[in-house]
Amino acid sequence: MSEREIVRLACRLARPLRPIDVVTHLGINHRTAVRTLQSLCTKGWFSAVTGAVGKNIVRYELQRSAVQLL
């Protein structure tokens, strides 16, 4: 259920999601938000975007194929 809501949030914001966006929208723990976003990445719904240094994942970008799953 939260996975579909995260996809809806990404469509509504029309920009790459940050974990803090998911935390504030769903009211869940930061670790839970990151774990769910990582799960969506492994399913191919999102792709991870690293920061300027390329070390940490800071955003998650919605894939076009995931919109059709709604």
Secondary structure, DSSP 8 states (H G I E B T S, - for coil): -HHHHHHHHHHHHTS-B-HHHHHHHHT--HHHHHHHHHHHHHTTSEEEEE-SSSSSEEEEEE-HHHHTT-
